[in-house]
Amino acid sequence: MSMSVAIEHSDCSTEKQGFPSAIEDVVLHSGGSDNDKPDRLLHAMWSELEVATLCKPFRLPPSNGVHADLGSFVLSEMYMQCESMRSRIDDMLRRVSLLPRPATAERKADRHVKFVYYSSSGGNLNLDMHSITKEPSNMRLTNSIVAFQTSRGDFMDNICLGYCTKFAKAGVQFLLGKDHESLSDLTPGTTVFCRPLVSCTMWKTHIKAMESLNDMEAELSHSQLLKQVLAGKIESTILPARLDQWIGSEPDSVGPVNLSDFNKQQQRALALEALTDEGIVCLQGPPGTGKSHTICEGLLPQCVHRNERVLVLCNSNVAIDALMLKAYNANPTLRSKMKRCGFKDKVNDEIIALGLYNEGDAMSALDRYGRRAGENSNTNDEAVQSQIRNSSMVFTTIHFATKEKAAAGAEGSYWTFDTLILDEAAQVEDSKVVAALARAPSLRKLVLVGDPKQIQPYTSDALRELNYGRSTMERVMGNSLPYVFVMLQRQFRMPPMLRSVISHLYYQNRLEDDDCVKSNGPTGDVDLLPLLFIDIKGSEMKYNSRYNSYENVAEASVVQIVYEFLYGSDFQQCLPLTNLGKEDVCILTPYNRHKDVLQARICEIDEDVLEAYTARTTYSSKTTQSPKMSPTKAQTLFAREDVTPEMAKVIENIDTVDKFQGSERPVVIISTCVDRRPQRAKDPHFINVACSRAKHLLIIVGTYDALSSCPDWRYVKQQAEEHGSVIEHRVEVKEGFETTYKINESDLLDKLKRLTLPPRKRVKS
């Protein structure tokens, strides 16, 4: 997921409103059934929400991150989900402040419904399907939150909010918000635009899952594992000396695991898992320290050797596929014991070709959506259940694991596991972990592998300040004594100079280098060092209301010059690589909009073409291996003759930092997209991930005057001055009908070329 940023354009965004009584009544009182609670909660929200106060956060009671029981956890989660939904609606409303764009040959029209308003009945609006026009023509709005607007030139005026309860040939029905009288006040015959903001389908599923936990409280009351998760604390008597004792007492090979293949901290992680009979095991894996190796070649075969059944989860399909393929390649004797569950069109083609995908009876009956019951690992299918039951390791996403499972509670259930291993656990919300545990009550052990110092689950700053939205791993590590978890310390990625920066800022100088990285970085024949800081003067960051995100055109132009320089003759032989391919350089930024600007500028391609192309292709930036669909295949399949395979590689390697955690490249360019203040770029989790992706060269592009308000960036710049390289470069603003910039390309190239000359003598400042 890429992290969005709430843009505060209204004065009321700093104020707060109390929880409306109608919403609080639904949250606090069960009433009705689990199935209708999401709808009752939505109806309560619509009876209270209005455009004028939408920007005001709900006033939540602070959370201490500790839950006495399942009921208090569910209550806390309900409050948070209501505020999270309000925040999402507010963010999305800002994206539709401009007139919808029409369709072109390269781009679909912005999604909207248009109709002529005549009347509404109280808080309801009913329309005939024949009286509306919609773009695109196959759009569906059921379960969507919408904004009703009128146009004022190229700008839109918000009238009121609505919730679509029906969108079918028989008619369209909306439940209107508290300010529905604003719609009634319109002159009959006024053209009204209906703009979709947020789909409530996933939100309603989550609310339903949380409410169902209340019914399972008695069943789950004996789970010591769940009690530890709710308490957010590990009560362990396993001291570090006991871990070393286990390592010393075990033979070199523990079943299929050869301890000599692991360094000291990795061995301690294996020891901690082996010595924990029940409860939580935390393994912190800083950047490049080999946590995937520890999981695939250590933890998994160690568990299976004890005849345990293991459920392996990640937050995304791309991440779980990469982990499964690594486990498959590392453990030939265990391949027949692995299965992958999930939606087939989201699963890596290689996993399907290897026969690892769990697919049921292709001839089974059709469900209400017209799909075979055996498709997409549907657990209603007995063949799917049988394959899961006969597998020692089941790989899937956290979303699939939290879904209700057919006959999962029956005796001899297929959904019975001993250990759950959750990779990138610091990115996963508490509620998903609790729901996954509730779906598999047999679980005795939860192994959390991740790093709270890197990207966290997205939650607004306001919620995080009140202790909401944190990951289970972050809560547990924050509330427990340091000795109860293991931190991997030897890194296999960054040049020593970059490791020292990251280690000092975020890991108390505990990281160390493996021998394989000690020669990483530019060659000793040039003045360039592993860290290059390009300080831009005069660039301007702008908010783009259509995308609810930021862009910096001048900075993107500087990045383009730097990128092209890397592939020029002057830079050849600067790195210890035979050839620098398009897949070897990535460009990362905080904002989705700035990413789009970078892609269009560096590929020299029209944004409409780029938008049409990227909307149809699925790429992975989570793994250094090939994407799910190769660039050549994607280009051929979608007939994008103006997007060449080489260009597709470039597009794949320009992304947001959030989507790139877990990946690495020989060269990484960070475009911070700042001018006066650092905004998102000041987040230490962002800085940590951004500055730890490079194997040889890290180039930071940004305005230091803005970044200097952040102490972490001040330290990075200081290290670049003392042990790296710094370039100062000014761009000139040209005001006119449209703001343009003079980049002074030749001057910048001269500065870059000087770094490719023989090394100069450096004097410490």
ZADRENDO-348559 format. One record per residue (C-alpha): residue number from 0; x, y, z. Coordinates in steps of 0.001 Angstrom, whole numbers. Example, Ala and Ser with C-alpha at 12.3 -4.5 7.8 and 13.67 -1.06 7.14 Angstrom:
# residues 2
0  12300  -4500  7800
1  13670  -1060  7140
END
This chain:
# residues 765
0  0  0  0
1  1330  3463  -713
2  838  5845  2281
3  -1545  8720  1549
4  -1271  12065  3273
5  -4195  14058  4629
6  -3981  17568  3196
7  -5335  20140  5602
8  -6937  22839  3448
9  -9649  23844  5870
10  -9337  25594  9206
11  -11729  23082  10767
12  -9267  20210  10237
13  -7498  21142  13476
14  -10757  21114  15456
15  -12445  17979  16731
16  -16055  16899  17068
17  -17543  14559  19610
18  -18761  11170  18465
19  -22358  11687  17309
20  -24781  9864  19591
21  -26332  7900  16704
22  -22938  6398  15833
23  -22028  5772  19469
24  -25303  3927  20074
25  -24497  1434  17305
26  -20877  1013  18440
27  -21760  424  22101
28  -24851  -1752  21667
29  -24909  -4963  19724
30  -28603  -5317  18866
31  -29674  -6984  15613
32  -27317  -9445  13967
33  -23638  -9307  13071
34  -24635  -9108  9414
35  -26608  -5877  9710
36  -24283  -3990  12082
37  -22121  -2563  9258
38  -25250  -1195  7552
39  -26614  217  10803
40  -23286  1878  11485
41  -23189  3382  7992
42  -26755  4647  8334
43  -25848  6236  11651
44  -22848  7955  10073
45  -24935  9340  7200
46  -27519  10706  9568
47  -24771  12802  11212
48  -22087  13577  8609
49  -22139  16725  6475
50  -19700  18388  4087
51  -19161  21432  6322
52  -17888  19404  9293
53  -16408  16407  7490
54  -12878  17761  8013
55  -13273  17683  11805
56  -11837  14476  13320
57  -13975  12579  15806
58  -12791  12940  19388
59  -11627  9453  20414
60  -10766  8228  23904
61  -6984  7640  24114
62  -5858  4012  23883
63  -3101  2630  26100
64  -2428  -206  23654
65  -3449  -2813  26240
66  -6774  -4652  26051
67  -8159  -6565  29013
68  -10353  -8768  26844
69  -11641  -9272  23328
70  -14674  -7064  23931
71  -12618  -3994  24821
72  -10406  -4577  21775
73  -13440  -4739  19452
74  -14891  -1564  20954
75  -11620  299  20469
76  -11378  -963  16883
77  -14941  148  16087
78  -14194  3697  17237
79  -11007  3773  15196
80  -12709  2436  12056
81  -15383  5149  12205
82  -12739  7871  12437
83  -10650  6184  9745
84  -13655  6119  7401
85  -14385  9810  8077
86  -10756  10633  7300
87  -10798  8642  4044
88  -13991  10340  2859
89  -12489  13731  3651
90  -9259  12913  1790
91  -11089  11592  -1266
92  -13464  14575  -1364
93  -10428  16797  -1919
94  -9528  14784  -5033
95  -12774  15643  -6826
96  -12571  19435  -6575
97  -12182  19811  -10351
98  -14587  19111  -13212
99  -14443  15434  -14281
100  -12060  14901  -17194
101  -13667  13512  -20364
102  -12472  10342  -22016
103  -9696  10505  -24614
104  -8169  7929  -26930
105  -5613  7142  -24229
106  -7562  7634  -21012
107  -10920  6805  -19547
108  -13092  9599  -18210
109  -12989  10379  -14502
110  -15616  8240  -12786
111  -18883  10082  -12306
112  -22642  9986  -12748
113  -24474  13007  -14150
114  -28190  13729  -13918
115  -30667  16600  -13942
116  -32022  17212  -10469
117  -35742  17751  -9922
118  -36580  16547  -6415
119  -35578  14361  -3483
120  -37554  12930  -608
121  -36090  13854  2773
122  -32881  11909  3260
123  -33401  9732  173
124  -32780  10203  -3538
125  -34251  7822  -6115
126  -33302  8005  -9796
127  -34319  6128  -12896
128  -31350  4456  -14580
129  -32456  5940  -17917
130  -32258  9473  -16523
131  -28547  9365  -15775
132  -25312  9241  -17747
133  -22326  7478  -16265
134  -18623  7268  -17008
135  -17430  4633  -17524
136  -20548  2940  -18831
137  -19967  -231  -16777
138  -19478  1618  -13476
139  -21289  352  -10383
140  -21821  2432  -7244
141  -23516  17  -4835
142  -22003  269  -1332
143  -20099  3416  -2336
144  -19923  6750  -591
145  -20463  9587  -3049
146  -20388  13382  -3214
147  -23106  15350  -4990
148  -21683  18412  -6738
149  -22493  21227  -9140
150  -19965  22777  -11503
151  -18599  26314  -11420
152  -16433  26554  -14484
153  -13623  24027  -14036
154  -14291  23767  -10312
155  -16868  21811  -8338
156  -19042  22920  -5424
157  -19912  20206  -2892
158  -23633  19986  -2126
159  -23941  16966  168
160  -22748  13404  751
161  -24571  10199  -38
162  -24397  6429  245
163  -25533  4309  -2708
164  -27725  1443  -1531
165  -28867  316  -4982
166  -27476  705  -8500
167  -29359  -1533  -10914
168  -31594  -1462  -13977
169  -34585  -1159  -11692
170  -33263  2127  -10348
171  -30663  3979  -8333
172  -31094  4747  -4635
173  -29030  6967  -2356
174  -29188  7547  1372
175  -28314  11235  1815
176  -26207  12844  4517
177  -27221  15246  7256
178  -26967  18218  4898
179  -29428  16749  2362
180  -31494  19954  2455
181  -28720  21585  419
182  -29734  19282  -2429
183  -33425  20098  -1956
184  -32582  23802  -2231
185  -31258  23398  -5780
186  -33305  24861  -8624
187  -35154  22085  -10487
188  -33345  21364  -13754
189  -29856  21840  -12250
190  -27218  19446  -13585
191  -25738  17470  -10674
192  -22584  15361  -10665
193  -22308  12314  -8419
194  -18656  11472  -7705
195  -17715  8119  -6085
196  -15365  8576  -3114
197  -14943  5348  -1154
198  -16244  1810  -1566
199  -17588  495  1731
200  -17462  -3192  822
201  -14132  -3983  2534
202  -14955  -1685  5444
203  -18270  -3452  6046
204  -16510  -6837  5876
205  -14024  -5662  8494
206  -16750  -4317  10795
207  -18614  -7612  10453
208  -15455  -9564  11300
209  -14823  -7408  14376
210  -18402  -7801  15589
211  -18260  -11581  15092
212  -15294  -11679  17480
213  -17660  -10744  20301
214  -19600  -13958  19667
215  -16355  -15958  19795
216  -15145  -14501  23090
217  -16129  -17552  25150
218  -14588  -19927  22604
219  -11327  -17960  22528
220  -11110  -17239  26254
221  -8668  -20135  26812
222  -6188  -19008  24163
223  -3014  -17898  25926
224  -1674  -16690  22592
225  -4614  -14355  22048
226  -4332  -13050  25617
227  -694  -12125  24970
228  -1636  -10328  21760
229  -4408  -8342  23471
230  -2158  -7467  26404
231  572  -6431  23963
232  3309  -7906  26103
233  5505  -11003  26077
234  5966  -12641  29450
235  9036  -14787  28817
236  11642  -16445  31033
237  13886  -17342  28090
238  17060  -15348  28733
239  19772  -14795  26082
240  22077  -17235  27891
241  19504  -19977  27395
242  19398  -19252  23669
243  23171  -19683  23455
244  22914  -22837  25539
245  20416  -24286  23029
246  22719  -23375  20127
247  25706  -25007  21834
248  23820  -28157  22798
249  22263  -28805  19395
250  24143  -30711  16681
251  25188  -28674  13648
252  22104  -29931  11853
253  18684  -29815  13547
254  16742  -32029  11207
255  16897  -30303  7800
256  18344  -27091  9306
257  22107  -26632  9216
258  22978  -24114  11952
259  26307  -23283  10311
260  24321  -21634  7476
261  23179  -18930  9905
262  24998  -16160  11758
263  24851  -15726  15538
264  21672  -13641  15727
265  19874  -15806  13177
266  20772  -18858  15280
267  19359  -17081  18334
268  16132  -16459  16436
269  15868  -20180  15653
270  16602  -20973  19295
271  13926  -18557  20557
272  11304  -20124  18289
273  12320  -23667  19298
274  12232  -22881  23026
275  8842  -21100  22929
276  6098  -23672  23435
277  3236  -21175  23336
278  2993  -17427  22821
279  4608  -14720  20718
280  8064  -14845  19141
281  9437  -11523  17824
282  12206  -11377  15238
283  13262  -7845  14272
284  14894  -7723  10853
285  16553  -4378  9996
286  17212  -3668  6288
287  19207  -6333  4456
288  19794  -8583  7487
289  18469  -11806  5974
290  15072  -12258  7609
291  13676  -14056  4528
292  16635  -16453  4669
293  15905  -17058  8360
294  12237  -17783  7634
295  12622  -19940  4527
296  15736  -21930  5395
297  15418  -21931  9176
298  12042  -21366  10812
299  9880  -23212  8269
300  11884  -26472  8022
301  12423  -26358  11808
302  8657  -26241  12447
303  7827  -28905  9866
304  10551  -31154  11313
305  8543  -31107  14586
306  5478  -32249  12588
307  3798  -28881  13049
308  1417  -27289  10571
309  2425  -23738  9681
310  324  -20868  8340
311  2565  -18313  6560
312  1094  -14848  5975
313  2108  -11563  4353
314  186  -8346  3869
315  255  -8526  47
316  70  -11138  -2712
317  3388  -10029  -4191
318  5192  -10423  -863
319  3756  -13872  -51
320  4559  -15126  -3571
321  8183  -13971  -3292
322  8518  -15646  115
323  6949  -18898  -1085
324  9210  -19135  -4132
325  12239  -18594  -1930
326  11059  -21339  443
327  10362  -23636  -2527
328  13845  -23161  -3977
329  15557  -23542  -591
330  13789  -26738  523
331  13458  -29378  -2248
332  12344  -32051  239
333  9471  -29886  1513
334  8023  -28802  -1828
335  5223  -31364  -1803
336  4052  -30027  1566
337  3411  -26439  377
338  171  -24877  -872
339  -761  -21329  -1870
340  -4305  -20079  -1225
341  -5928  -16931  -2589
342  -7447  -15339  -5677
343  -5885  -16965  -8711
344  -5477  -13795  -10774
345  -3375  -12318  -7948
346  -1014  -15307  -7718
347  2387  -15376  -9413
348  2336  -17330  -12690
349  5377  -19371  -11626
350  3604  -20647  -8500
351  644  -21795  -10603
352  2968  -23466  -13139
353  4732  -25342  -10311
354  1386  -26807  -9161
355  1547  -25049  -5786
356  -1747  -23191  -6131
357  -4723  -24584  -4205
358  -7514  -24947  -6736
359  -10552  -27098  -6201
360  -12994  -28918  -8451
361  -13093  -27088  -11783
362  -16473  -28756  -12527
363  -18111  -27721  -9251
364  -21367  -25780  -9189
365  -21504  -22070  -9941
366  -21871  -19644  -7042
367  -24031  -16492  -7114
368  -21259  -14565  -8861
369  -21053  -17076  -11716
370  -17757  -18567  -10531
371  -16974  -22219  -9883
372  -16959  -23005  -6163
373  -13503  -24519  -6551
374  -11970  -21366  -8008
375  -9872  -18918  -5994
376  -9218  -21432  -3180
377  -12877  -21197  -2152
378  -13093  -23099  1129
379  -16666  -24194  377
380  -15098  -26713  -1997
381  -14132  -30051  -434
382  -11159  -30463  -2774
383  -9778  -27123  -1537
384  -10261  -28215  2072
385  -8551  -31545  1387
386  -5482  -29896  -161
387  -5128  -27554  2805
388  -5561  -30427  5267
389  -2783  -32407  3545
390  -277  -29523  3517
391  2228  -28760  6254
392  2769  -25179  5048
393  -29  -22964  3751
394  952  -19602  2238
395  -1620  -16832  1820
396  -2376  -13199  2560
397  -3549  -11858  5897
398  -6802  -10861  4147
399  -7549  -14446  3070
400  -6694  -15725  6542
401  -9181  -13372  8220
402  -12094  -14403  5987
403  -14704  -16757  7385
404  -13866  -20376  6531
405  -16496  -22958  5663
406  -16696  -25721  8324
407  -13472  -24413  9877
408  -14691  -25122  13395
409  -15597  -28762  12764
410  -13655  -31618  14288
411  -10619  -32477  12174
412  -10872  -29085  10489
413  -8614  -28331  7544
414  -7951  -24812  8958
415  -5996  -26114  11954
416  -2445  -24902  12500
417  156  -24944  15256
418  2255  -21916  14286
419  1547  -18706  12401
420  4525  -16917  10790
421  3716  -13337  9767
422  6312  -11633  7558
423  6555  -7810  7417
424  4503  -7935  10618
425  5211  -4298  11485
426  3068  -3285  8475
427  -6  -5233  9610
428  -2760  -3672  11717
429  -3635  -5180  15084
430  -7186  -6018  14031
431  -6021  -8241  11150
432  -3737  -10243  13434
433  -6500  -10758  16000
434  -8978  -11788  13294
435  -6487  -14281  11809
436  -5922  -15838  15238
437  -9669  -16058  15818
438  -10163  -17959  12543
439  -7626  -20585  13668
440  -8164  -21121  17431
441  -5773  -24100  17394
442  -2757  -21778  17003
443  -300  -21911  19892
444  2513  -19766  18542
445  2717  -16490  16628
446  6074  -15621  15018
447  6218  -11919  14128
448  8992  -11108  11648
449  9482  -7495  10637
450  10836  -4153  11767
451  8824  -1398  13517
452  11589  1023  12522
453  10506  701  8877
454  7142  1387  7169
455  4141  1048  9499
456  444  455  8831
457  -1143  3588  7421
458  -3047  5511  10006
459  -3499  9238  10360
460  -1146  11183  12621
461  -4105  12110  14833
462  -5000  8447  15420
463  -1388  7410  15978
464  -954  10117  18613
465  -3812  8484  20537
466  -2148  5037  20244
467  -4546  3698  17582
468  -3596  1872  14404
469  -309  421  15616
470  888  -3012  14574
471  885  -5898  17040
472  4655  -6116  16637
473  5168  -2460  17547
474  2912  -2758  20617
475  4543  -5955  21827
476  8117  -4752  21389
477  7283  -1426  23018
478  5735  -3021  26108
479  8164  -5931  26590
480  11689  -6178  27948
481  14385  -6047  25224
482  15662  -9572  25831
483  12380  -11227  24819
484  12943  -10589  21103
485  15903  -11095  18765
486  17247  -8434  16404
487  19262  -9540  13388
488  22449  -7464  13170
489  24605  -8557  10233
490  23567  -6879  6986
491  24199  -8158  3447
492  23164  -5186  1293
493  24545  -1694  1892
494  28077  -346  1581
495  29602  114  5070
496  29232  3898  4840
497  25451  3694  4298
498  25113  1006  6956
499  26818  3285  9480
500  24262  6054  8803
501  21251  3761  9193
502  22728  1948  12175
503  23463  5199  14021
504  20049  6743  13391
505  17778  3762  14053
506  19596  765  15580
507  21887  2108  18339
508  24959  1353  16172
509  24289  -2388  16480
510  24363  -3271  12756
511  27499  -4841  11312
512  28679  -5670  7794
513  29044  -9088  6265
514  32262  -9586  4286
515  30250  -9653  1046
516  29389  -5930  1262
517  32706  -4488  2377
518  33708  -3726  -1215
519  30259  -2399  -2226
520  30081  1145  -3539
521  31749  3117  -6357
522  35207  1955  -7404
523  38289  3497  -5830
524  39213  5064  -9182
525  36684  7898  -8893
526  35896  10674  -6423
527  32280  9522  -6069
528  31400  7785  -2782
529  28319  5685  -1808
530  26302  8729  -618
531  25616  11695  -2900
532  23426  14571  -1648
533  22157  16986  -4332
534  20873  20131  -2621
535  18450  22000  -4907
536  17815  25710  -4455
537  14737  27357  -5933
538  12445  24388  -6637
539  8785  24504  -5666
540  6523  21760  -4341
541  2854  22111  -5288
542  -318  20425  -4124
543  -2289  18807  -6978
544  -5957  18768  -5981
545  -6963  16283  -8684
546  -4656  13658  -7200
547  -4755  14844  -3569
548  -979  14654  -3581
549  2202  16688  -4079
550  4526  17234  -7041
551  7762  19145  -7660
552  8353  19637  -11378
553  11759  21298  -11065
554  13055  18533  -8819
555  11742  15919  -11269
556  13749  17634  -14032
557  16919  17480  -11918
558  16293  13784  -11230
559  15874  13193  -14975
560  19290  14737  -15663
561  20916  12641  -12921
562  19206  9470  -14172
563  20351  9984  -17764
564  23878  10781  -16567
565  24083  7330  -14936
566  23716  5733  -18368
567  26166  8066  -20134
568  29763  7366  -21054
569  31166  9529  -18239
570  29661  7241  -15589
571  30810  3945  -17112
572  33222  2004  -14868
573  32211  4058  -11776
574  30509  1041  -10178
575  31787  -2547  -9850
576  29159  -3756  -12332
577  29671  -5123  -15832
578  26703  -3193  -17113
579  24108  -901  -15516
580  20695  -2055  -16749
581  17377  -242  -16515
582  16364  -2675  -13774
583  19425  -1676  -11703
584  18356  1899  -10906
585  15230  2834  -8987
586  13760  6237  -8154
587  11722  6534  -4966
588  9573  9375  -3641
589  7044  10013  -849
590  4088  10896  -3096
591  2091  9074  -5757
592  1596  12240  -7794
593  5315  13035  -7844
594  5934  9420  -8889
595  3638  9980  -11904
596  5519  13161  -12835
597  8864  11340  -12585
598  7654  8421  -14717
599  6272  10679  -17453
600  9342  12940  -17507
601  12026  10245  -17435
602  10238  8050  -19980
603  9366  11155  -22045
604  5864  9841  -22426
605  2493  11580  -22256
606  799  11164  -18879
607  -2397  9891  -20494
608  -449  7066  -22177
609  1316  6314  -18919
610  -1965  6270  -16985
611  -3575  3904  -19485
612  -543  1605  -19386
613  29  1432  -15629
614  -3691  907  -14972
615  -3563  -2348  -16969
616  -313  -3875  -15752
617  633  -5434  -12463
618  4224  -4989  -11433
619  6038  -5935  -8276
620  8577  -3644  -6646
621  8764  -5977  -3659
622  11222  -8372  -5213
623  14365  -8095  -7253
624  13212  -10998  -9389
625  10950  -10606  -12417
626  7507  -9031  -11966
627  4318  -11051  -12095
628  3863  -10067  -15737
629  7001  -9378  -17745
630  7238  -5942  -19404
631  7323  -7578  -22851
632  4232  -9654  -22118
633  2377  -6651  -20705
634  3291  -4443  -23638
635  2202  -7082  -26164
636  -982  -8007  -24313
637  -2211  -4450  -24009
638  -990  -3281  -27428
639  924  -366  -25959
640  3281  146  -28875
641  4357  3487  -27391
642  5537  1712  -24205
643  8567  -397  -25125
644  9792  -3312  -22961
645  12816  -1221  -21948
646  10554  1649  -20963
647  8372  -742  -18952
648  11414  -1623  -16829
649  11930  2072  -16119
650  8279  2564  -15134
651  8467  -426  -12795
652  11464  1053  -11010
653  9936  4466  -10248
654  7665  4168  -7248
655  6838  5349  -3754
656  9101  4360  -881
657  6229  2555  861
658  5826  79  -1995
659  9542  -608  -2198
660  10190  -1943  1316
661  11876  -5325  988
662  13506  -4461  -2346
663  17034  -3418  -3233
664  18826  -2014  -6286
665  22478  -1234  -7093
666  21614  2471  -7436
667  18785  4276  -5641
668  17691  7882  -6233
669  15484  9467  -3555
670  13425  12418  -4798
671  12247  13940  -1509
672  9744  16356  -3157
673  10121  19252  -717
674  10619  22997  -864
675  9892  24777  2438
676  9146  21954  4866
677  9766  18206  4730
678  6140  16985  5134
679  6098  13198  4609
680  9875  13100  4028
681  10528  13884  7712
682  9044  10570  8909
683  11937  8496  10331
684  10367  5283  8992
685  10399  6806  5497
686  14038  7932  5864
687  15117  4519  7134
688  13544  2599  4236
689  14558  5163  1600
690  18217  5257  2626
691  18656  1484  3020
692  17704  172  -452
693  21019  832  -2251
694  23728  -1799  -2760
695  26322  593  -4235
696  25125  4194  -4577
697  22457  6306  -2854
698  21602  9676  -4419
699  19371  12039  -2418
700  17766  14913  -4321
701  15978  17636  -2383
702  16010  21090  -847
703  18187  20947  2254
704  16749  24206  3632
705  13468  22281  4062
706  14970  18938  5087
707  17235  20567  7709
708  14287  20996  10100
709  14482  17200  10566
710  17446  16048  12723
711  17755  12757  10823
712  18237  14574  7503
713  20751  16911  9141
714  22795  13864  10147
715  22541  12354  6644
716  23759  15619  5085
717  26622  15836  7614
718  27726  12312  6710
719  27566  13170  2998
720  29820  16165  3624
721  32339  14164  5661
722  32267  10732  4007
723  30323  11193  777
724  29641  13836  -1838
725  27501  16998  -1879
726  26379  19037  -4892
727  24568  22361  -4561
728  22517  23352  -7591
729  20149  26253  -8196
730  17146  26259  -10520
731  15556  29506  -11688
732  11811  30148  -11541
733  10219  31832  -14558
734  6812  33271  -13739
735  4193  33597  -16453
736  855  32115  -17484
737  2392  28847  -16303
738  5357  28625  -13947
739  8433  27259  -15718
740  11958  26552  -14526
741  15428  26989  -15935
742  17293  23904  -14725
743  20824  24905  -15828
744  21519  21403  -17120
745  25089  21976  -18313
746  26139  23311  -14905
747  24678  20278  -13135
748  26353  17879  -15560
749  29724  19534  -14980
750  29325  18985  -11227
751  28390  15336  -11769
752  31330  14751  -14125
753  33793  16009  -11501
754  32761  13091  -9300
755  33937  10632  -11958
756  37499  12010  -11838
757  40219  10406  -9685
758  39611  10789  -5950
759  40658  13993  -4257
760  42069  14315  -752
761  39259  14830  1761
762  39555  16986  4861
763  37168  16364  7741
764  35157  19438  8665
END
